[in-house]
């Protein structure tokens, strides 16, 4: 059996609303750039620069920078942007004979990528055959690459009080009031972002952090590697979570240049661009994931799961945990400077089903403490550590990117499309709907348009997919019990891309890195090999590491 480090970060589960941009005419769409197969200016990557990362780096890791156009939609502009790249060089002895690079995006929108690649490169080399240089850059709006912010510091953000409230799911409860508060917070946050970025130089940068722009940056890296390092000029790419959305976008823009593309933990692009929220389907498998973990808990027993003796059945254990959520929601308590309420408990529950490897056994100890109302200071410390591990830091990149990408806008809080999408998310899960449905409002009145956004539909009004033929078939990957990107989205996006395949994993957690699978690694190596080997469509891979196999319960 092989274990894997805690899983990579992906779609955030606690979206904070945000907004920004210029009150300008509608920008040039990326449609006008689709026939442009090369970057307008091709510069050389300056490898060998300091990485300036606060993490240990392997000997085969180096960093560099690449100058790209700031605004691909404005051919008259000379403004540029410097991308920060990290490379983990190929580990296979024969790799130098046929140099090639694989690009990565690990999720978001809003996560930096260089640190993730540095941390997980050994596993990624193992899964891809070791013959690629692995390359990632911090996307626009993240880290130090035109960092998108709406507040001068964390204190200002806290004082603004614009966090989304949990929506009450109780039948007959005052959900409309919660919705109205949620919507007002979204608008207030948009106003704060616009005010903070009032300076014209900030406005210019805030308008060019769309996914469409990042897709062009990907191809600028490919063009540089082709011109100056002799590579094939085609995209080899592995996109996880939001990275799958970025991958689908670049594949739609440059289909003839797609060589090896894995889209993993798949976001439905139609939902992302044309409906409210990140992806209204994102929670469709969350309840199954939650119940599956509880069922496994009873199977492994108390030595691996501290909740195993709460009930003799998974249904009984679920009822006990949901009653606990209701209890803390009705009667919150304070511990270690933190309010423990229903939202706090649900945040803890969804994180352990999103990032299962190595986390779940210990997490059950703290959930047991919540059940008993004991040791709450330690519970708060554990919750804080989990969220710091997936935090985007002191920025507002998630909303800055996602809202700039959105085509849809609301005509006020009573817009039926917004109401319908919010209710859809609320009803898509019995357990977690109230936690995430509020994000449907986050971009509702985003007042400005991001430049270069991808505006075309992926499905027609009858639900039929548009058909895009890429140079080589795309491989879509989904976990059966992924709580934030259901397999359904992988299947639907596969229908858009002619000849693509879907690999389904009988796995928990978010994306293929959540639980190790020899079967998955074999499929990936075959797909990325010199002679592409495609799995049969809808092939199912089992995993080799169970949810409770890694991690310890303190004695």
N, C-alpha and C positions, 0 to 999 in steps of 0.2 A: 504494500500500500504506500502511496505517496501523498504527502501533505502539501498544501499550498499556503503561502502567506495570506494574511487577511485580504479579502478581495479588494479590487480596484474601485475607486470612487466613480460614481455615475450620476444619474439624474438625482439632483438634490431632493430630499423629501420635505424640507421646510422652506419652500420658496418664499422669499421676502419680495413684496411688490416693489417695482422701481420703474422709472421712466426718464426720458431725456430726448432731445433732438432740436433741430432748427425748424422754425415755422417757415418752411420754404415750399416751393412748388415740388410736385412729385418727382423724385429723382429718376435718372435713367435706369431702366430695368436691366437685369442681367440677360434678358432675351437678346439684347443687341450685341452681346459679347459671345454668344454661343458658337458662332462660326469662327471665332478667333482661337486657333488651336495652340498658339504659343503665347507666353507672357510678353507684354509689350516691350519690356526691358529685362534682359537676363543678366544678372550679376553673379559673381562668384561667392560661394560660401567661404567665409574666413574661419576655417577650423583652427583650433589651438588656442582659442581665447579662454580666459578664466570662466569657470562655470558659475562661481559665486552662489553656490547652493549650500545650505546648512545641513547637508547629509553626506555620509561617506560615499565615495565613488570608486568603482572598480577600475583596474588598470586599463581596461579596454574602452573606457568612457572618455570622450572629449566633447568640447563645446565649441560653438561657433556662432556667427551672425550672418544674416542675409538681408540686404537692402531691397525692398520691394516698393511698388507704388502705394502711396497712402490711399488713393481713390482710383480704383480700376475703371470707374464709370466716367472719369473726366480725363480724356487723353491730352488735354491742354495743360494739366497741372504737373508741376515738377516736384510736388511734395512727396516725401518718401517716409517709409516706416522701416525700422530695423527689427527683424525677427530674431529671437534668441533660440538657438537650436541645441539639442543634445544628441549625441550619437553613441550607441553601444556597438562597437565593431563586431563583425561576424566572428564566430568562435569555431567554425568548421575549417579544417586545414586546407581544403580545396576552394575556399570561397574567393580568394584573390584572383583566380583564373577567370571568373565571370562576375565582376563586381556589381552588386545590386543592393538597393536600399528598400526597406519597408517603412512606411510612415504610419504613425499612430495618433489617435485621439482617444483619450480615456473617459470622456464624459463631461457632463455639465448640463446646459451651457454655463461656462464660468470657471471651470477648473483649469489650472495650469497643467501642462503635460510633461515637462522635463523631469520633475521630481518623480512622477509616477513611473516613467520609463527607467530612470536610474534605479529605482527600487525593485522593479519587477523584471528587469532585463534577463536575468538567468532563466526564469521560468518561460519567458516569451521566446528566447532563443531555443529552448528545449521544445516548445510547441511548434516552432516554425522550421526546424531543421538545422539551425545554426549557420546557414549560408548567407544570410542577409545582414547588412548593417541595419540596425534598428534606429530610426530617427524620429524625433518629436520636437515640436516647437510650441511655446506658450501662445495660444491663440489671442487675437485681438480682444481687448477688454479685460484680460486676465494678467495676473502677476504684474510684471513691469511693462507689458506690451499694451500701451494706451489704457492703463488701468481705468476701469469705469467705476466712478464713485458718485454718490449723492450726498455724502456727509463728510465733514472735515475729519471726524474721529468717531470712535465707537460711542462715546458719550452723547454726541449730537444725535446719533442714530437711535439710541435708547430713549432720549428725551422726546424725540419726535413721536414716539408711541404709535408707529404705523404697522406693527406686526399684525398679521391676519389672525382673527379670532377663530376658534374652533366652531364649526356650525353644529347646532344641536340637532341630533337625529331622532330624538324622542318623538313619537307620534303626538301631534297636537301641541308640541312645544313652540316656543317663540322663534322658530327658524327665520321668519321674515326679518325680525329685528337683527338677528345675527348677520343675515345677508346684507342688510342695509349698512350695518357698521363695517362689515368687510369691504363693501363697495366704496364707502367713504374713505376708508384707509387707503385703498388702492389709488383713488384720485388724489388724496393728500400726498401720497408718496410720489406720484408723478409730478405734482407741483413742486415738491422739494427737490427732485432731481433736476427739473428745468431751471429752478432758481440757482442751484449749486453750479450748474454748467452754463451759466449765462454768458460767460466770456466767449467771444467768437472762436478763439483757438480751441477751447474745450468742446464747443458745439461741433466744430468741424471734425474732431476726432470721434466724438460720440456717435456721429452719423455713419461711421465706416467700420463698425464692429459686427456687422451682420454675418450670418453663416455663409452667405454668398461670397462675401469678401474673403473669408477664411478658406473657402473652397479654392478661390483663385490663388491664395497664398500656398496652398498645397501644391498646385500645379507650377507655381514659381519655383518651389524647391525641386520638383521633378525636372523642370527645364534647366536649372542650374547644374544639377547632378549629371544631366545629359551632356550639356555643352562643355563643362569643365572637368568632369570626372569620368566621362565615357560610358555612362549608364544608358539604358534603352529608351529613355524619354517617355516611359509609360508608368502609370501609377500602380504601385504595390502597396496595399493599405489594409490596416486592421482598425476598425472603428467600433468602440464599445459605448453602449448607451447613447447619449447625445452624439457620440462619435459616429454612430450608425446613421443618424440624421445628416450629419456633415458628409458622410460617405455617399448616401443616396443623392444628396444635392450635387456633389461634384460629379457623380456618375451621370446624372441627368444633364449636366452642363457639358461634359466632355466624354460622351459614351465611347468614342473611338479610341480613347487613351486609357481605358480601364483594363489592366492586365491581371492582377490578382487582388480581389476585394472581398474581405470578410466583414460583414456587418453583424454585430454581436450584441444581444440585448437590445432588440430593435424598437425604435420609436416610429410610430405611424406618421409619416411626413405630411399627409393630408390633414391630420388632426393638429399637428404642430403649427403648420402655417395658416390654416384656414378655420380653426375652431378655437375656442377660448381655453385657457390653461396651457400646460405643457403638452399633455396628450390625454384626452378624456378617457382613453381606454387603459391608462397605465395601471389601474388597480384591479383589473378584471381577474387576476390570478391571486390576489393578496389573501383572500379568505382561505383558498385551498392551501396556500403556502403555510399560513398560520396553523390550520388544522393538521396539516401533514407533520409539522414540527411537533405538535402536541402528541400526535399518534406515535411518532418515533420516541418521544420522551417516555411514554408508558412501556414501550418495548425494551428500551435499554435499562430502565429501572433507576432506583435512587442513587446508585453509585456514579451515574453519569448525568442524571437530570434531577435537580433538587425539587422538581414539581411532581415527580412520579407518584408520590403517595397522597397527593391532594385529592385524587379521585381514581376510581378503578376504570373509568372510561374517558376517552378523549373528549366526548361531548360534555361530560361532567367537569373536566378540567377547564374546558373553554368557558362554560357557564360561570365557574368560579372566578376566572380571570376577568371576564366582562363585568361581573358584579363588582369586582375590585375597581375597575375603571369608573363605573357609575358612582361608587362610594367616594372616590377621591374627587370626582367632578362635583358631587353634591357638597362634600365637606373637605375642601383642600386643606393641606397642612404645610407648615414651613419647616425646612431643615437645611442647615448649612447655607443659609441665605438664599434658598431657592424655594419657590412654591411648587409643591407636588399636587397636581390636579389631574383630571382625566387626560388632558393633552399630554402631559409629561409621561404618563404611563403608556399611552399609545405610541409616543415617540420611541420609547424603549422597546416596545414589542415589535414595531416595524423595522427598527434597525437590526434586531437579531435575526429576522427572517430575510433581510436584504444582504447581510454580511455574515453568513452562517459559520464559515470555517474558522475554528479556533475561538469563537466568541460565545456560542450558545451554552455550553455547560456552565461556565462561570455566570453568564447572564441569568440563568435560572435561579442561581443563589440569590441574586439581588431582587428578582421578581418575587421569590418566596419571602424575602424580607418585606417587600411592599404588601404582600398578602397579610403578613402578621403585624404590620405596622412597627417593625423593629429595624434597628441599624440603618435608619434613613439617611444619615450623613454619608455613609458609605455608598448607598444607592445613588445619591446625588453626585458623588465623585465619579462613579462609574458612568453615569449618564453624561456627565461633562466630558470625560475622556473619549467616549464614543463620538460625540458631536464635534469635538475639537479635531478628531482624526479625519472627519469628512468636511470640515469647514472650508469655505472659500476664502476666509480671511476678511480683512477690513476693506471690503469692496462690495459693489452691487452689480457684479458682472452678470449674474444669472438673468436678472430682469433687464439689464441693459442690452444684452444680446437677444434674449427671447422676445422682448417687446419690440425691438427693432425689426425682428424677423416677421412679426405678425402682419398678415394681410387684413384680418378682420378687426373691426372696432365696434364698440357698443354705442347705441344711441340712448345713453342713460341707463340707470339701474333697472328699469323695467323692460329693457330690450329682451324680447322673448327668446332670442338665440342664446343670450347669456344665461337667462333663467333656465332654459332647457339643458344647456351644457353643465351648469352647476348641479341641477337635479340628477342628471345622468351620472355624474361622478359620485354624488351622495348615495345613489341607489346601486352603484356597481359593486359595492362591498358592504356587508353588514357590519364589519369590524372597524374599517379604517376610513370610510368615506368622509366623515366629519373632519378628519385630520387634514386632508388634502383638497377637498372640494373648493375651499376658499381661493385657491390659486387661479380659478377660472376668471376671477376679476382682475388679476394683477396687471393685465395690459389693456383693460377694457376701454380706457380713455387716454391711452398713450397718444399724445397730441401730434407727434411728428413721425415721419417715415424714415427708416434706415435706408441708406443707399445700397444698391446691389442686391436687395433681397430677392429670393426666388419666389415669384408670384404665381406661377402656373399651377393648375390643379393636377393631382396625381390620379384622381378618380372622377368620373363624370357624375352628373346628378342621379343617375340610376345606379351608381356604385360600381360601374365597370372601370377597370384600371386603364389608364393610358399605357401604351406599350413602348418601352425603351429597350433598344437592342445595344448592349455593350459589346466591346471587342471580345472580351472573355466573360463567361458566366460568373455572376456574383454568388457567393455562398452566404446565406442568412442563417443565423444561429440563435436559438432561444431555449431557455430553461422552462420545463413544464411548470415549475413552482416559483417562477420569478415574480416577486411581488410588485414590481414597478414597470416591467416591460414584458407583457404576456406573449406567448408563442403566437397568438392570433395576429399580432402586429407583424411578426416575421413572415407569416404566411401571406398576409395581405400585401406587404411590400414586395415580396417575391413575385406576386402576380403582376407587378408593374414591370419587372425587368425580365425580358425574354430569356429563356434558357437557364434562369437561376435555380438554385436548389435551397432547400431548407433542411438544416440539421437540428433535430429536437433532442434535447438532453433531459433525461429523467432525473432532474436535479433541482435543488433548492438554491436560493440566492440569486443575485443579480449578475447575469452574464456568465460566460463559460469559465471565467477565472474563479468563480465562487466555490466550486468543488472540483477537485482533480479528477480527470477521466482519461485513462489510457486510450480509450476509443476515440475521444475527441482529439487528443494529441495526434493520433494516427491519421485521422481525417484531415487535420490542418496541415500536417507535414506532406501528405499526398497532394493537397490542393496547392500548396506553395512550392512544390517541387518543380524541377525543370520540365517534367512531363506532367502537366496538370491532371490529377485524378479526382474526378468529382464523385461524391457519394451519391447513392440512390436518393431520389427526392423523398423528403420526410423520413430519412433514416433516423433511428433513435439510438442514442448512446447512453449507456449506464455510467454511473460514477463509481470511483474506487475509494472515496473517502466520505463517510457518512457525516451527518450534521453533528452528531455527538462523539465522533471518533477522535477529534482533535480538541485540545484544551482540557483544563483540569478543574475539578471542584475542590476547593480547599478542605483539608482534613478537619 
